[in-house]
Amino acid sequence: MALLPIVLLSLGFSWFLASLCVFLRDIGQIVGVLTMALMYATPIFYLVSVLPVVNQS
């Protein structure tokens, strides 16, 4: 149910950045760097029960 507003918001934001990139060419490089930084900053957690058991013998 909450997927539609998220899709519309991201679509509008991407259209805004695309129109801004026409006038300011550096926006493309800035968005690439920010996307990479946000991907590295995203915490990823796994439950201990999901991890496979490794034999260390």
mmCIF file as Biopython writes it, N, C-alpha, C and O atoms, coordinates in Angstrom:
data_model
#
loop_
_atom_site.group_PDB
_atom_site.id
_atom_site.type_symbol
_atom_site.label_atom_id
_atom_site.label_alt_id
_atom_site.label_comp_id
_atom_site.label_asym_id
_atom_site.label_entity_id
_atom_site.label_seq_id
_atom_site.pdbx_PDB_ins_code
_atom_site.Cartn_x
_atom_site.Cartn_y
_atom_site.Cartn_z
_atom_site.occupancy
_atom_site.B_iso_or_equiv
_atom_site.auth_seq_id
_atom_site.auth_asym_id
_atom_site.pdbx_PDB_model_num
ATOM 1   N N  . MET A ? 1  ? 0.816  -1.192  0.000   1.0 0.0 1  A 1 
ATOM 2   C CA . MET A ? 1  ? 0.000  0.000   0.000   1.0 0.0 1  A 1 
ATOM 3   C C  . MET A ? 1  ? 0.865  1.262   0.000   1.0 0.0 1  A 1 
ATOM 4   O O  . MET A ? 1  ? 0.497  2.268   -0.608  1.0 0.0 1  A 1 
ATOM 5   N N  . ALA A ? 2  ? 1.992  1.211   0.670   1.0 0.0 2  A 1 
ATOM 6   C CA . ALA A ? 2  ? 2.866  2.384   0.735   1.0 0.0 2  A 1 
ATOM 7   C C  . ALA A ? 2  ? 3.837  2.434   -0.442  1.0 0.0 2  A 1 
ATOM 8   O O  . ALA A ? 2  ? 4.643  3.360   -0.535  1.0 0.0 2  A 1 
ATOM 9   N N  . LEU A ? 3  ? 3.774  1.464   -1.331  1.0 0.0 3  A 1 
ATOM 10  C CA . LEU A ? 3  ? 4.707  1.419   -2.449  1.0 0.0 3  A 1 
ATOM 11  C C  . LEU A ? 3  ? 4.412  2.498   -3.486  1.0 0.0 3  A 1 
ATOM 12  O O  . LEU A ? 3  ? 5.342  3.075   -4.050  1.0 0.0 3  A 1 
ATOM 13  N N  . LEU A ? 4  ? 3.162  2.777   -3.744  1.0 0.0 4  A 1 
ATOM 14  C CA . LEU A ? 4  ? 2.798  3.771   -4.757  1.0 0.0 4  A 1 
ATOM 15  C C  . LEU A ? 4  ? 3.311  5.173   -4.430  1.0 0.0 4  A 1 
ATOM 16  O O  . LEU A ? 4  ? 3.871  5.815   -5.319  1.0 0.0 4  A 1 
ATOM 17  N N  . PRO A ? 5  ? 3.153  5.688   -3.204  1.0 0.0 5  A 1 
ATOM 18  C CA . PRO A ? 5  ? 3.724  7.020   -2.922  1.0 0.0 5  A 1 
ATOM 19  C C  . PRO A ? 5  ? 5.248  7.050   -3.020  1.0 0.0 5  A 1 
ATOM 20  O O  . PRO A ? 5  ? 5.824  8.056   -3.434  1.0 0.0 5  A 1 
ATOM 21  N N  . ILE A ? 6  ? 5.895  5.965   -2.644  1.0 0.0 6  A 1 
ATOM 22  C CA . ILE A ? 6  ? 7.357  5.924   -2.735  1.0 0.0 6  A 1 
ATOM 23  C C  . ILE A ? 6  ? 7.804  5.945   -4.185  1.0 0.0 6  A 1 
ATOM 24  O O  . ILE A ? 6  ? 8.767  6.629   -4.532  1.0 0.0 6  A 1 
ATOM 25  N N  . VAL A ? 7  ? 7.112  5.200   -5.032  1.0 0.0 7  A 1 
ATOM 26  C CA . VAL A ? 7  ? 7.444  5.175   -6.459  1.0 0.0 7  A 1 
ATOM 27  C C  . VAL A ? 7  ? 7.208  6.548   -7.083  1.0 0.0 7  A 1 
ATOM 28  O O  . VAL A ? 7  ? 8.034  7.026   -7.861  1.0 0.0 7  A 1 
ATOM 29  N N  . LEU A ? 8  ? 6.091  7.180   -6.748  1.0 0.0 8  A 1 
ATOM 30  C CA . LEU A ? 8  ? 5.803  8.503   -7.308  1.0 0.0 8  A 1 
ATOM 31  C C  . LEU A ? 8  ? 6.793  9.556   -6.818  1.0 0.0 8  A 1 
ATOM 32  O O  . LEU A ? 8  ? 7.200  10.432  -7.582  1.0 0.0 8  A 1 
ATOM 33  N N  . LEU A ? 9  ? 7.178  9.472   -5.550  1.0 0.0 9  A 1 
ATOM 34  C CA . LEU A ? 9  ? 8.155  10.422  -5.019  1.0 0.0 9  A 1 
ATOM 35  C C  . LEU A ? 9  ? 9.520  10.240  -5.681  1.0 0.0 9  A 1 
ATOM 36  O O  . LEU A ? 9  ? 10.168 11.226  -6.034  1.0 0.0 9  A 1 
ATOM 37  N N  . SER A ? 10 ? 9.956  9.015   -5.850  1.0 0.0 10 A 1 
ATOM 38  C CA . SER A ? 10 ? 11.252 8.779   -6.491  1.0 0.0 10 A 1 
ATOM 39  C C  . SER A ? 10 ? 11.212 9.151   -7.969  1.0 0.0 10 A 1 
ATOM 40  O O  . SER A ? 10 ? 12.209 9.631   -8.508  1.0 0.0 10 A 1 
ATOM 41  N N  . LEU A ? 11 ? 10.080 8.938   -8.631  1.0 0.0 11 A 1 
ATOM 42  C CA . LEU A ? 11 ? 9.938  9.339   -10.028 1.0 0.0 11 A 1 
ATOM 43  C C  . LEU A ? 11 ? 10.013 10.859  -10.170 1.0 0.0 11 A 1 
ATOM 44  O O  . LEU A ? 11 ? 10.685 11.371  -11.065 1.0 0.0 11 A 1 
ATOM 45  N N  . GLY A ? 12 ? 9.333  11.564  -9.300  1.0 0.0 12 A 1 
ATOM 46  C CA . GLY A ? 12 ? 9.385  13.022  -9.336  1.0 0.0 12 A 1 
ATOM 47  C C  . GLY A ? 12 ? 10.773 13.556  -9.021  1.0 0.0 12 A 1 
ATOM 48  O O  . GLY A ? 12 ? 11.231 14.517  -9.641  1.0 0.0 12 A 1 
ATOM 49  N N  . PHE A ? 13 ? 11.442 12.935  -8.059  1.0 0.0 13 A 1 
ATOM 50  C CA . PHE A ? 13 ? 12.796 13.369  -7.708  1.0 0.0 13 A 1 
ATOM 51  C C  . PHE A ? 13 ? 13.769 13.109  -8.850  1.0 0.0 13 A 1 
ATOM 52  O O  . PHE A ? 13 ? 14.645 13.931  -9.122  1.0 0.0 13 A 1 
ATOM 53  N N  . SER A ? 14 ? 13.621 11.977  -9.514  1.0 0.0 14 A 1 
ATOM 54  C CA . SER A ? 14 ? 14.518 11.672  -10.631 1.0 0.0 14 A 1 
ATOM 55  C C  . SER A ? 14 ? 14.246 12.595  -11.813 1.0 0.0 14 A 1 
ATOM 56  O O  . SER A ? 14 ? 15.184 12.984  -12.508 1.0 0.0 14 A 1 
ATOM 57  N N  . TRP A ? 15 ? 12.984 12.956  -12.061 1.0 0.0 15 A 1 
ATOM 58  C CA . TRP A ? 15 ? 12.684 13.913  -13.128 1.0 0.0 15 A 1 
ATOM 59  C C  . TRP A ? 15 ? 13.241 15.289  -12.794 1.0 0.0 15 A 1 
ATOM 60  O O  . TRP A ? 15 ? 13.726 15.994  -13.679 1.0 0.0 15 A 1 
ATOM 61  N N  . PHE A ? 16 ? 13.174 15.672  -11.531 1.0 0.0 16 A 1 
ATOM 62  C CA . PHE A ? 16 ? 13.736 16.950  -11.118 1.0 0.0 16 A 1 
ATOM 63  C C  . PHE A ? 16 ? 15.248 16.969  -11.332 1.0 0.0 16 A 1 
ATOM 64  O O  . PHE A ? 16 ? 15.790 17.943  -11.856 1.0 0.0 16 A 1 
ATOM 65  N N  . LEU A ? 17 ? 15.927 15.902  -10.930 1.0 0.0 17 A 1 
ATOM 66  C CA . LEU A ? 17 ? 17.377 15.847  -11.122 1.0 0.0 17 A 1 
ATOM 67  C C  . LEU A ? 17 ? 17.748 15.796  -12.598 1.0 0.0 17 A 1 
ATOM 68  O O  . LEU A ? 17 ? 18.755 16.375  -13.006 1.0 0.0 17 A 1 
ATOM 69  N N  . ALA A ? 18 ? 16.944 15.109  -13.398 1.0 0.0 18 A 1 
ATOM 70  C CA . ALA A ? 18 ? 17.220 15.047  -14.834 1.0 0.0 18 A 1 
ATOM 71  C C  . ALA A ? 18 ? 17.079 16.415  -15.481 1.0 0.0 18 A 1 
ATOM 72  O O  . ALA A ? 18 ? 17.886 16.780  -16.337 1.0 0.0 18 A 1 
ATOM 73  N N  . SER A ? 19 ? 16.068 17.175  -15.086 1.0 0.0 19 A 1 
ATOM 74  C CA . SER A ? 19 ? 15.912 18.513  -15.654 1.0 0.0 19 A 1 
ATOM 75  C C  . SER A ? 19 ? 16.983 19.467  -15.141 1.0 0.0 19 A 1 
ATOM 76  O O  . SER A ? 19 ? 17.393 20.379  -15.858 1.0 0.0 19 A 1 
ATOM 77  N N  . LEU A ? 20 ? 17.435 19.269  -13.919 1.0 0.0 20 A 1 
ATOM 78  C CA . LEU A ? 20 ? 18.497 20.100  -13.369 1.0 0.0 20 A 1 
ATOM 79  C C  . LEU A ? 20 ? 19.841 19.779  -14.019 1.0 0.0 20 A 1 
ATOM 80  O O  . LEU A ? 20 ? 20.693 20.655  -14.164 1.0 0.0 20 A 1 
ATOM 81  N N  . CYS A ? 21 ? 20.022 18.528  -14.405 1.0 0.0 21 A 1 
ATOM 82  C CA . CYS A ? 21 ? 21.285 18.096  -15.017 1.0 0.0 21 A 1 
ATOM 83  C C  . CYS A ? 21 ? 21.478 18.704  -16.409 1.0 0.0 21 A 1 
ATOM 84  O O  . CYS A ? 21 ? 22.606 18.787  -16.894 1.0 0.0 21 A 1 
ATOM 85  N N  . VAL A ? 22 ? 20.402 19.125  -17.045 1.0 0.0 22 A 1 
ATOM 86  C CA . VAL A ? 22 ? 20.518 19.766  -18.359 1.0 0.0 22 A 1 
ATOM 87  C C  . VAL A ? 22 ? 21.249 21.090  -18.241 1.0 0.0 22 A 1 
ATOM 88  O O  . VAL A ? 22 ? 22.038 21.449  -19.116 1.0 0.0 22 A 1 
ATOM 89  N N  . PHE A ? 23 ? 20.991 21.813  -17.167 1.0 0.0 23 A 1 
ATOM 90  C CA . PHE A ? 23 ? 21.606 23.124  -16.990 1.0 0.0 23 A 1 
ATOM 91  C C  . PHE A ? 23 ? 22.911 23.060  -16.205 1.0 0.0 23 A 1 
ATOM 92  O O  . PHE A ? 23 ? 23.818 23.852  -16.462 1.0 0.0 23 A 1 
ATOM 93  N N  . LEU A ? 24 ? 23.021 22.159  -15.279 1.0 0.0 24 A 1 
ATOM 94  C CA . LEU A ? 24 ? 24.227 22.020  -14.455 1.0 0.0 24 A 1 
ATOM 95  C C  . LEU A ? 24 ? 24.801 20.624  -14.660 1.0 0.0 24 A 1 
ATOM 96  O O  . LEU A ? 24 ? 24.320 19.667  -14.053 1.0 0.0 24 A 1 
ATOM 97  N N  . ARG A ? 25 ? 25.803 20.493  -15.491 1.0 0.0 25 A 1 
ATOM 98  C CA . ARG A ? 25 ? 26.347 19.192  -15.866 1.0 0.0 25 A 1 
ATOM 99  C C  . ARG A ? 25 ? 27.024 18.463  -14.703 1.0 0.0 25 A 1 
ATOM 100 O O  . ARG A ? 25 ? 27.138 17.238  -14.729 1.0 0.0 25 A 1 
ATOM 101 N N  . ASP A ? 26 ? 27.471 19.195  -13.696 1.0 0.0 26 A 1 
ATOM 102 C CA . ASP A ? 26 ? 28.164 18.558  -12.570 1.0 0.0 26 A 1 
ATOM 103 C C  . ASP A ? 26 ? 27.217 17.779  -11.667 1.0 0.0 26 A 1 
ATOM 104 O O  . ASP A ? 26 ? 27.668 16.985  -10.842 1.0 0.0 26 A 1 
ATOM 105 N N  . ILE A ? 27 ? 25.929 17.990  -11.809 1.0 0.0 27 A 1 
ATOM 106 C CA . ILE A ? 27 ? 24.962 17.270  -10.974 1.0 0.0 27 A 1 
ATOM 107 C C  . ILE A ? 27 ? 25.077 15.771  -11.197 1.0 0.0 27 A 1 
ATOM 108 O O  . ILE A ? 27 ? 24.908 14.995  -10.256 1.0 0.0 27 A 1 
ATOM 109 N N  . GLY A ? 28 ? 25.360 15.346  -12.427 1.0 0.0 28 A 1 
ATOM 110 C CA . GLY A ? 28 ? 25.498 13.919  -12.729 1.0 0.0 28 A 1 
ATOM 111 C C  . GLY A ? 28 ? 26.620 13.276  -11.931 1.0 0.0 28 A 1 
ATOM 112 O O  . GLY A ? 28 ? 26.444 12.183  -11.393 1.0 0.0 28 A 1 
ATOM 113 N N  . GLN A ? 29 ? 27.760 13.928  -11.845 1.0 0.0 29 A 1 
ATOM 114 C CA . GLN A ? 29 ? 28.872 13.390  -11.060 1.0 0.0 29 A 1 
ATOM 115 C C  . GLN A ? 29 ? 28.577 13.439  -9.568  1.0 0.0 29 A 1 
ATOM 116 O O  . GLN A ? 29 ? 28.953 12.525  -8.835  1.0 0.0 29 A 1 
ATOM 117 N N  . ILE A ? 30 ? 27.918 14.482  -9.114  1.0 0.0 30 A 1 
ATOM 118 C CA . ILE A ? 30 ? 27.603 14.602  -7.687  1.0 0.0 30 A 1 
ATOM 119 C C  . ILE A ? 30 ? 26.620 13.521  -7.262  1.0 0.0 30 A 1 
ATOM 120 O O  . ILE A ? 30 ? 26.772 12.925  -6.196  1.0 0.0 30 A 1 
ATOM 121 N N  . VAL A ? 31 ? 25.614 13.267  -8.092  1.0 0.0 31 A 1 
ATOM 122 C CA . VAL A ? 31 ? 24.632 12.227  -7.774  1.0 0.0 31 A 1 
ATOM 123 C C  . VAL A ? 31 ? 25.296 10.857  -7.741  1.0 0.0 31 A 1 
ATOM 124 O O  . VAL A ? 31 ? 24.962 10.028  -6.893  1.0 0.0 31 A 1 
ATOM 125 N N  . GLY A ? 32 ? 26.231 10.610  -8.653  1.0 0.0 32 A 1 
ATOM 126 C CA . GLY A ? 32 ? 26.955 9.335   -8.645  1.0 0.0 32 A 1 
ATOM 127 C C  . GLY A ? 32 ? 27.769 9.132   -7.378  1.0 0.0 32 A 1 
ATOM 128 O O  . GLY A ? 32 ? 27.768 8.044   -6.804  1.0 0.0 32 A 1 
ATOM 129 N N  . VAL A ? 33 ? 28.459 10.170  -6.943  1.0 0.0 33 A 1 
ATOM 130 C CA . VAL A ? 33 ? 29.262 10.082  -5.719  1.0 0.0 33 A 1 
ATOM 131 C C  . VAL A ? 33 ? 28.366 9.932   -4.492  1.0 0.0 33 A 1 
ATOM 132 O O  . VAL A ? 33 ? 28.660 9.136   -3.600  1.0 0.0 33 A 1 
ATOM 133 N N  . LEU A ? 34 ? 27.276 10.693  -4.445  1.0 0.0 34 A 1 
ATOM 134 C CA . LEU A ? 34 ? 26.356 10.583  -3.307  1.0 0.0 34 A 1 
ATOM 135 C C  . LEU A ? 34 ? 25.695 9.209   -3.240  1.0 0.0 34 A 1 
ATOM 136 O O  . LEU A ? 34 ? 25.510 8.662   -2.153  1.0 0.0 34 A 1 
ATOM 137 N N  . THR A ? 35 ? 25.341 8.653   -4.384  1.0 0.0 35 A 1 
ATOM 138 C CA . THR A ? 35 ? 24.748 7.317   -4.401  1.0 0.0 35 A 1 
ATOM 139 C C  . THR A ? 35 ? 25.731 6.277   -3.881  1.0 0.0 35 A 1 
ATOM 140 O O  . THR A ? 35 ? 25.352 5.396   -3.109  1.0 0.0 35 A 1 
ATOM 141 N N  . MET A ? 36 ? 26.986 6.372   -4.296  1.0 0.0 36 A 1 
ATOM 142 C CA . MET A ? 36 ? 28.000 5.437   -3.825  1.0 0.0 36 A 1 
ATOM 143 C C  . MET A ? 36 ? 28.221 5.585   -2.320  1.0 0.0 36 A 1 
ATOM 144 O O  . MET A ? 36 ? 28.351 4.587   -1.611  1.0 0.0 36 A 1 
ATOM 145 N N  . ALA A ? 37 ? 28.263 6.823   -1.832  1.0 0.0 37 A 1 
ATOM 146 C CA . ALA A ? 37 ? 28.457 7.054   -0.399  1.0 0.0 37 A 1 
ATOM 147 C C  . ALA A ? 37 ? 27.274 6.524   0.408   1.0 0.0 37 A 1 
ATOM 148 O O  . ALA A ? 37 ? 27.466 5.948   1.478   1.0 0.0 37 A 1 
ATOM 149 N N  . LEU A ? 38 ? 26.061 6.712   -0.089  1.0 0.0 38 A 1 
ATOM 150 C CA . LEU A ? 38 ? 24.891 6.206   0.623   1.0 0.0 38 A 1 
ATOM 151 C C  . LEU A ? 38 ? 24.840 4.681   0.624   1.0 0.0 38 A 1 
ATOM 152 O O  . LEU A ? 38 ? 24.366 4.079   1.587   1.0 0.0 38 A 1 
ATOM 153 N N  . MET A ? 39 ? 25.318 4.058   -0.437  1.0 0.0 39 A 1 
ATOM 154 C CA . MET A ? 39 ? 25.331 2.594   -0.460  1.0 0.0 39 A 1 
ATOM 155 C C  . MET A ? 39 ? 26.320 2.042   0.560   1.0 0.0 39 A 1 
ATOM 156 O O  . MET A ? 39 ? 26.057 1.018   1.191   1.0 0.0 39 A 1 
ATOM 157 N N  . TYR A ? 40 ? 27.461 2.717   0.723   1.0 0.0 40 A 1 
ATOM 158 C CA . TYR A ? 40 ? 28.426 2.273   1.729   1.0 0.0 40 A 1 
ATOM 159 C C  . TYR A ? 40 ? 27.958 2.592   3.142   1.0 0.0 40 A 1 
ATOM 160 O O  . TYR A ? 40 ? 28.346 1.904   4.086   1.0 0.0 40 A 1 
ATOM 161 N N  . ALA A ? 41 ? 27.138 3.615   3.306   1.0 0.0 41 A 1 
ATOM 162 C CA . ALA A ? 41 ? 26.676 4.004   4.632   1.0 0.0 41 A 1 
ATOM 163 C C  . ALA A ? 41 ? 25.453 3.214   5.094   1.0 0.0 41 A 1 
ATOM 164 O O  . ALA A ? 41 ? 25.065 3.310   6.258   1.0 0.0 41 A 1 
ATOM 165 N N  . THR A ? 42 ? 24.843 2.439   4.203   1.0 0.0 42 A 1 
ATOM 166 C CA . THR A ? 42 ? 23.646 1.685   4.553   1.0 0.0 42 A 1 
ATOM 167 C C  . THR A ? 42 ? 24.030 0.491   5.422   1.0 0.0 42 A 1 
ATOM 168 O O  . THR A ? 42 ? 24.842 -0.336  5.008   1.0 0.0 42 A 1 
ATOM 169 N N  . PRO A ? 43 ? 23.463 0.390   6.605   1.0 0.0 43 A 1 
ATOM 170 C CA . PRO A ? 43 ? 23.773 -0.772  7.447   1.0 0.0 43 A 1 
ATOM 171 C C  . PRO A ? 43 ? 23.013 -2.005  6.967   1.0 0.0 43 A 1 
ATOM 172 O O  . PRO A ? 43 ? 21.826 -1.940  6.645   1.0 0.0 43 A 1 
ATOM 173 N N  . ILE A ? 44 ? 23.712 -3.105  6.929   1.0 0.0 44 A 1 
ATOM 174 C CA . ILE A ? 44 ? 23.098 -4.377  6.540   1.0 0.0 44 A 1 
ATOM 175 C C  . ILE A ? 44 ? 23.276 -5.336  7.705   1.0 0.0 44 A 1 
ATOM 176 O O  . ILE A ? 44 ? 24.396 -5.576  8.157   1.0 0.0 44 A 1 
ATOM 177 N N  . PHE A ? 45 ? 22.179 -5.876  8.184   1.0 0.0 45 A 1 
ATOM 178 C CA . PHE A ? 45 ? 22.216 -6.788  9.315   1.0 0.0 45 A 1 
ATOM 179 C C  . PHE A ? 45 ? 21.602 -8.116  8.902   1.0 0.0 45 A 1 
ATOM 180 O O  . PHE A ? 45 ? 20.612 -8.157  8.172   1.0 0.0 45 A 1 
ATOM 181 N N  . TYR A ? 46 ? 22.196 -9.186  9.373   1.0 0.0 46 A 1 
ATOM 182 C CA . TYR A ? 46 ? 21.675 -10.528 9.154   1.0 0.0 46 A 1 
ATOM 183 C C  . TYR A ? 46 ? 21.354 -11.148 10.501  1.0 0.0 46 A 1 
ATOM 184 O O  . TYR A ? 46 ? 22.086 -10.955 11.472  1.0 0.0 46 A 1 
ATOM 185 N N  . LEU A ? 47 ? 20.277 -11.879 10.557  1.0 0.0 47 A 1 
ATOM 186 C CA . LEU A ? 47 ? 19.981 -12.625 11.769  1.0 0.0 47 A 1 
ATOM 187 C C  . LEU A ? 47 ? 20.971 -13.773 11.916  1.0 0.0 47 A 1 
ATOM 188 O O  . LEU A ? 47 ? 21.407 -14.351 10.920  1.0 0.0 47 A 1 
ATOM 189 N N  . VAL A ? 48 ? 21.322 -14.100 13.134  1.0 0.0 48 A 1 
ATOM 190 C CA . VAL A ? 48 ? 22.277 -15.173 13.375  1.0 0.0 48 A 1 
ATOM 191 C C  . VAL A ? 48 ? 21.696 -16.508 12.899  1.0 0.0 48 A 1 
ATOM 192 O O  . VAL A ? 48 ? 22.441 -17.386 12.464  1.0 0.0 48 A 1 
ATOM 193 N N  . SER A ? 49 ? 20.395 -16.662 12.978  1.0 0.0 49 A 1 
ATOM 194 C CA . SER A ? 49 ? 19.774 -17.916 12.563  1.0 0.0 49 A 1 
ATOM 195 C C  . SER A ? 49 ? 19.818 -18.106 11.048  1.0 0.0 49 A 1 
ATOM 196 O O  . SER A ? 49 ? 19.675 -19.233 10.576  1.0 0.0 49 A 1 
ATOM 197 N N  . VAL A ? 50 ? 20.011 -17.042 10.276  1.0 0.0 50 A 1 
ATOM 198 C CA . VAL A ? 50 ? 20.053 -17.138 8.823   1.0 0.0 50 A 1 
ATOM 199 C C  . VAL A ? 50 ? 21.445 -17.538 8.329   1.0 0.0 50 A 1 
ATOM 200 O O  . VAL A ? 50 ? 21.574 -18.135 7.260   1.0 0.0 50 A 1 
ATOM 201 N N  . LEU A ? 51 ? 22.475 -17.216 9.092   1.0 0.0 51 A 1 
ATOM 202 C CA . LEU A ? 51 ? 23.849 -17.486 8.666   1.0 0.0 51 A 1 
ATOM 203 C C  . LEU A ? 51 ? 24.110 -18.991 8.681   1.0 0.0 51 A 1 
ATOM 204 O O  . LEU A ? 51 ? 23.632 -19.696 9.569   1.0 0.0 51 A 1 
ATOM 205 N N  . PRO A ? 52 ? 24.870 -19.483 7.696   1.0 0.0 52 A 1 
ATOM 206 C CA . PRO A ? 52 ? 25.179 -20.911 7.669   1.0 0.0 52 A 1 
ATOM 207 C C  . PRO A ? 52 ? 26.210 -21.292 8.746   1.0 0.0 52 A 1 
ATOM 208 O O  . PRO A ? 52 ? 27.033 -20.475 9.159   1.0 0.0 52 A 1 
ATOM 209 N N  . VAL A ? 53 ? 26.141 -22.526 9.173   1.0 0.0 53 A 1 
ATOM 210 C CA . VAL A ? 53 ? 27.082 -23.025 10.169  1.0 0.0 53 A 1 
ATOM 211 C C  . VAL A ? 53 ? 28.341 -23.472 9.426   1.0 0.0 53 A 1 
ATOM 212 O O  . VAL A ? 53 ? 28.265 -24.204 8.440   1.0 0.0 53 A 1 
ATOM 213 N N  . VAL A ? 54 ? 29.505 -23.017 9.917   1.0 0.0 54 A 1 
ATOM 214 C CA . VAL A ? 54 ? 30.773 -23.350 9.269   1.0 0.0 54 A 1 
ATOM 215 C C  . VAL A ? 54 ? 31.581 -24.235 10.217  1.0 0.0 54 A 1 
ATOM 216 O O  . VAL A ? 54 ? 31.802 -23.877 11.374  1.0 0.0 54 A 1 
ATOM 217 N N  . ASN A ? 55 ? 32.012 -25.371 9.728   1.0 0.0 55 A 1 
ATOM 218 C CA . ASN A ? 55 ? 32.866 -26.263 10.530  1.0 0.0 55 A 1 
ATOM 219 C C  . ASN A ? 55 ? 34.296 -25.778 10.428  1.0 0.0 55 A 1 
ATOM 220 O O  . ASN A ? 55 ? 34.830 -25.635 9.328   1.0 0.0 55 A 1 
ATOM 221 N N  . GLN A ? 56 ? 34.924 -25.522 11.571  1.0 0.0 56 A 1 
ATOM 222 C CA . GLN A ? 56 ? 36.300 -25.038 11.581  1.0 0.0 56 A 1 
ATOM 223 C C  . GLN A ? 56 ? 37.214 -26.115 12.146  1.0 0.0 56 A 1 
ATOM 224 O O  . GLN A ? 56 ? 38.020 -25.844 13.036  1.0 0.0 56 A 1 
ATOM 225 N N  . SER A ? 57 ? 37.093 -27.309 11.644  1.0 0.0 57 A 1 
ATOM 226 C CA . SER A ? 57 ? 37.960 -28.390 12.134  1.0 0.0 57 A 1 
ATOM 227 C C  . SER A ? 57 ? 39.085 -28.684 11.189  1.0 0.0 57 A 1 
ATOM 228 O O  . SER A ? 57 ? 39.901 -29.566 11.456  1.0 0.0 57 A 1 
#
